Amino acid sequence: MGKGLGRYLAYRILLLFPLLFGVSVLTFLLVRLGDSSPAVMVAGPTATEAQIRDIEADMGLDRSVPVQYWTWLTDALRGDLGTSWMSNRPVTEELWEKLPITLELIGFGILGAILFGVLVGVASAVRQRGVVDQVLRIITLAGVSIPLFWGALLMITLFFTVLGWAPAPLGRVDRGMAMPPHLTGMLVLDSVLSGYLATAVSALAHLALPVLTITLITGATIAKQARAAMVETLGSPAVRYARACGMSERGVVWLAFRNAVPDLIGYFGITFSLALGGAAITELIFSWGGLGQLGLEAITNADFAVVQGFILVMGVLTALIYLVADLLVAAIDPRVKLQ
């Protein structure tokens, strides 16, 4: 690692601390803006005011907001995010259990979206104003215009209800399948590593529809960005000079793509974080049972400890995604390290 990249890495890591501090403050305050009180939810509809006050005292809700925040923050730094009143389990344990499930879904989806988006965007840019460009731009516009939840419902209607090609959107695997030992929490990977090939095939079949939804809808936005970046680089002086020197068209396209990669990597980071945030809708529709669905259920049930942990984990993951994207761009483009 060069000195320039090392300094840039140190600078970006230092920026994480105020960012994560701001995320923690917003996380703590946002869940307290509503009218629902966790003490009321825990006590039940028949509880008296005295019983509710006792529960609030046990949960520390009778203290001032700054004291509550400091207590929560110091516990969070030790890995203690509280206990869910719904499941009576540690929040950290629940989040750690659900996180690989979501990362498996988003990982496959974003990988497909990047491949689809880059191929479509590059093809559209190379064939500017041609028939291929017009068709691909219509497809891209359709993908950008369709909300994620509607796209998921369309996929279920077409491939499950009408054609019968996909399994029912009810979880990650068919009922009755032997489950592999818990190694990573990612069902496909655990099944392959443990030799549960039938379970791996079933898990891949259940992944198909949600991954296809993320691939097409998220990939459409990547395709638009990839086309714009390629059009810009294809018109750059470096590419015009390469053409004037007699470089083949394939070489010109490859040169333009390499010059567009830094911009695309930054956009990949944004897309990944947006897909992570939208995972809750996808998981709810497909009954996936991951981190997003856990967060939605916690919000519905006013399970404040889980909601706080969910928002905090999402904020940390988003910050890390942007950090990795920035470091990749810095490693590729030396101009970033000099700024």
C-alpha positions in Angstrom: 0.0 0.0 0.0 1.4 3.3 -1.1 1.8 6.3 1.2 -0.9 8.2 -0.7 -3.4 5.4 -0.3 -2.5 4.8 3.3 -3.1 8.5 4.2 -6.4 8.4 2.3 -7.4 5.2 4.2 -6.6 6.8 7.6 -8.5 10.0 6.6 -11.6 8.0 5.6 -11.5 5.9 8.7 -11.3 9.0 10.9 -14.4 10.4 9.1 -16.3 7.3 10.2 -16.3 8.3 13.9 -18.3 11.5 13.6 -20.6 9.8 11.1 -21.3 6.8 13.3 -21.8 9.1 16.3 -24.4 11.0 14.3 -26.0 7.7 13.3 -26.2 6.6 16.9 -27.8 9.9 18.0 -30.4 9.7 15.2 -31.0 6.1 15.9 -31.7 6.8 19.6 -33.9 9.8 19.0 -36.0 8.6 16.0 -37.5 5.7 17.9 -38.6 8.1 20.6 -40.6 10.4 18.3 -43.6 8.2 18.2 -46.4 8.0 20.7 -46.0 4.3 21.5 -44.2 3.4 24.7 -42.5 0.1 25.0 -43.7 0.0 28.6 -47.3 0.1 27.5 -46.7 -2.6 25.0 -45.0 -4.8 27.6 -47.6 -4.2 30.3 -50.5 -5.0 28.0 -53.9 -3.4 27.6 -55.2 -4.2 31.2 -52.2 -2.7 33.0 -52.7 0.1 35.5 -50.7 3.4 35.4 -48.7 2.2 38.5 -47.7 -1.0 36.7 -46.7 1.0 33.6 -44.6 3.3 35.7 -42.9 0.4 37.4 -42.0 -1.2 34.0 -40.7 2.2 32.7 -38.5 2.4 35.8 -37.2 -1.2 35.1 -36.5 -0.3 31.5 -34.8 3.0 32.5 -37.4 5.1 30.6 -38.0 7.3 33.6 -34.6 8.9 33.3 -33.7 11.9 31.2 -33.1 11.5 27.5 -29.3 12.3 27.7 -28.9 9.7 30.5 -30.8 7.1 28.5 -28.7 7.8 25.5 -25.4 7.6 27.3 -26.5 4.3 29.0 -27.5 2.9 25.6 -24.4 4.0 23.8 -22.0 2.6 26.4 -23.9 -0.7 26.4 -23.8 -0.7 22.5 -20.1 -0.2 22.5 -19.8 -3.4 24.6 -22.0 -5.2 22.1 -25.1 -5.1 24.3 -28.1 -3.6 22.4 -30.7 -4.6 24.9 -33.3 -7.3 25.0 -36.3 -7.7 22.7 -39.5 -7.6 24.7 -41.3 -9.7 22.0 -38.9 -12.6 21.9 -37.1 -12.0 25.2 -33.8 -12.6 23.4 -30.7 -10.3 23.2 -31.0 -7.9 20.3 -27.4 -8.5 19.3 -28.1 -12.2 19.0 -31.2 -11.7 16.9 -29.4 -9.2 14.5 -26.4 -11.5 14.2 -28.7 -14.4 13.3 -30.6 -12.5 10.7 -27.8 -10.5 9.1 -26.3 -13.3 6.9 -29.8 -14.1 5.6 -30.1 -10.6 4.3 -26.6 -10.4 3.0 -27.1 -13.6 1.0 -30.1 -12.2 -0.7 -28.6 -8.7 -1.4 -25.3 -10.2 -2.4 -26.8 -12.3 -5.1 -29.1 -9.5 -6.2 -26.5 -6.8 -6.4 -24.1 -9.1 -8.3 -26.8 -9.8 -10.8 -27.7 -6.1 -11.0 -24.1 -5.1 -11.6 -23.6 -7.6 -14.4 -27.0 -6.8 -16.0 -26.6 -3.0 -15.6 -23.0 -2.8 -16.9 -23.7 -5.0 -19.9 -26.8 -3.1 -20.9 -25.3 0.3 -20.2 -22.1 -0.4 -22.2 -24.1 -2.0 -25.1 -26.4 1.0 -25.2 -23.5 3.5 -25.1 -21.6 1.7 -27.9 -24.7 1.6 -30.1 -25.7 5.2 -29.4 -28.9 6.4 -31.2 -29.2 3.0 -32.9 -32.0 0.4 -32.6 -30.2 -1.4 -29.9 -29.7 1.8 -27.9 -33.4 2.7 -28.2 -34.6 -0.8 -27.1 -32.3 -1.0 -24.2 -33.2 2.5 -23.0 -36.9 1.6 -23.1 -36.1 -1.5 -21.0 -34.0 0.6 -18.6 -36.7 3.2 -18.3 -39.3 0.5 -17.4 -37.0 -0.9 -14.8 -36.4 2.5 -13.2 -40.1 3.3 -13.2 -41.3 0.2 -11.5 -41.2 0.3 -7.6 -39.5 -2.7 -6.0 -42.6 -4.0 -4.3 -44.6 -3.9 -7.5 -41.8 -5.6 -9.4 -41.7 -8.4 -6.7 -45.5 -8.9 -7.0 -45.2 -9.0 -10.8 -42.5 -11.7 -10.6 -44.6 -13.8 -8.2 -47.7 -13.4 -10.5 -45.9 -14.3 -13.6 -43.4 -17.0 -12.6 -45.3 -18.6 -9.7 -49.0 -18.1 -10.3 -49.2 -18.1 -14.1 -46.2 -20.2 -15.3 -45.5 -22.3 -12.2 -41.8 -22.2 -12.8 -40.8 -20.8 -9.3 -41.6 -22.2 -5.8 -44.0 -20.5 -3.5 -42.6 -17.3 -2.1 -42.8 -18.7 1.4 -39.3 -18.7 2.9 -35.8 -19.7 1.9 -36.2 -23.4 1.2 -38.9 -26.0 0.6 -40.6 -27.5 3.7 -39.2 -30.8 4.8 -35.7 -30.2 3.5 -32.8 -31.2 5.7 -31.1 -28.1 7.0 -27.3 -27.9 7.0 -25.1 -27.1 10.0 -24.9 -23.4 10.8 -21.5 -22.3 9.4 -22.0 -18.8 7.9 -25.8 -18.4 8.2 -26.0 -18.2 4.4 -28.1 -21.2 3.4 -26.7 -21.8 -0.1 -23.1 -21.6 1.1 -23.7 -23.7 4.2 -25.5 -26.3 2.1 -22.7 -26.6 -0.4 -20.0 -26.7 2.2 -21.8 -29.4 4.2 -22.7 -31.5 1.1 -26.5 -30.8 1.4 -26.9 -30.5 -2.4 -30.6 -31.0 -2.5 -31.0 -28.2 0.1 -28.7 -26.0 -2.0 -30.8 -26.5 -5.1 -34.0 -25.7 -3.2 -32.4 -22.6 -1.7 -31.3 -21.4 -5.1 -34.8 -21.9 -6.5 -36.3 -19.8 -3.7 -33.6 -17.2 -4.3 -34.5 -16.9 -8.0 -37.5 -14.6 -7.8 -36.3 -12.1 -5.2 -32.8 -12.0 -6.8 -34.4 -11.5 -10.3 -36.5 -8.6 -8.9 -33.4 -6.9 -7.4 -31.4 -7.6 -10.5 -33.8 -6.1 -13.0 -35.0 -3.1 -11.0 -31.7 -2.1 -9.4 -29.8 -3.1 -12.5 -31.8 -0.6 -14.5 -30.5 2.3 -12.5 -26.9 0.9 -12.9 -27.5 0.7 -16.6 -28.4 4.3 -16.8 -25.3 5.3 -14.9 -23.1 3.0 -16.9 -24.4 4.4 -20.2 -23.9 8.0 -19.1 -20.3 7.2 -17.9 -19.5 5.3 -21.1 -20.9 8.1 -23.4 -18.8 10.6 -21.5 -15.6 8.6 -21.8 -16.2 7.6 -25.4 -16.2 11.3 -26.2 -13.1 12.1 -24.1 -9.8 13.3 -25.7 -8.0 10.1 -24.7 -10.5 7.9 -26.6 -10.4 10.2 -29.6 -6.6 10.0 -29.6 -6.7 6.2 -29.4 -9.0 6.1 -32.4 -6.8 8.5 -34.3 -3.8 6.1 -33.6 -5.7 3.3 -35.2 -6.8 1.3 -32.1 -9.4 -1.3 -32.8 -13.0 -0.6 -31.8 -12.8 -3.3 -29.2 -9.8 -1.7 -27.7 -11.4 1.7 -27.7 -14.5 0.3 -25.9 -12.2 -1.4 -23.3 -10.2 1.8 -22.8 -13.4 3.8 -22.3 -14.8 1.2 -19.9 -11.6 1.3 -17.8 -11.8 5.1 -17.6 -15.5 4.8 -16.5 -14.9 2.2 -13.8 -14.1 4.6 -10.9 -17.4 6.4 -11.4 -19.2 3.1 -11.6 -17.7 1.8 -8.4 -18.9 4.8 -6.5 -22.4 4.2 -7.9 -22.2 0.5 -7.0 -21.7 1.5 -3.4 -24.8 3.8 -3.5 -26.8 1.1 -5.2 -25.7 -1.6 -2.6 -26.8 0.7 0.3 -30.1 1.4 -1.4 -30.8 -2.3 -2.0 -29.9 -3.0 1.7 -32.4 -0.4 2.8 -35.0 -1.8 0.4 -34.4 -5.4 1.6 -37.2 -5.0 4.1 -39.9 -4.8 1.4 -38.4 -7.7 -0.6 -38.1 -9.9 2.5 -41.6 -9.1 3.6 -43.1 -10.0 0.2 -41.1 -13.2 -0.1 -41.3 -14.2 3.6 -37.6 -14.2 3.7 -37.1 -13.8 7.4 -34.0 -11.7 7.3 -32.8 -8.5 8.9 -35.2 -6.3 7.0 -38.3 -8.3 8.0 -37.1 -8.3 11.6 -36.9 -4.5 11.5 -40.4 -4.1 10.1 -41.9 -6.4 12.6 -40.1 -4.6 15.4 -41.5 -1.2 14.2 -45.0 -2.7 14.1 -44.7 -4.0 17.6 -42.9 -1.0 19.0 -40.0 -3.2 20.0 -37.7 -0.2 20.6 -34.6 -2.2 21.4 -34.7 -4.1 18.1 -35.6 -1.0 16.1 -32.6 0.8 17.6 -30.3 -2.1 16.9 -31.7 -2.5 13.3 -31.2 1.1 12.4 -27.7 1.2 13.9 -26.6 -1.9 12.1 -28.0 -0.6 8.8 -26.2 2.7 9.4 -22.9 1.0 10.1 -23.2 -1.3 7.1 -24.0 1.6 4.8 -20.9 3.5 6.1 -18.7 0.5 5.6 -20.1 0.0 2.0 -19.2 3.6 1.2 -15.8 3.2 2.8 -15.0 0.1 0.7 -16.2 1.8 -2.5 -14.1 4.9 -1.8 -11.0 2.8 -1.2 -11.5 0.8 -4.4 -11.8 4.1 -6.3 -8.7 5.4 -4.6 -6.8 2.3 -5.5 -7.8 2.6 -9.2 -7.7 6.3 -9.7 -4.5 8.0 -8.3 -6.2 11.5 -8.6 -8.4 10.7 -5.6 -5.4 10.2 -3.3 -3.9 13.5 -4.3 -7.1 15.6 -3.5 
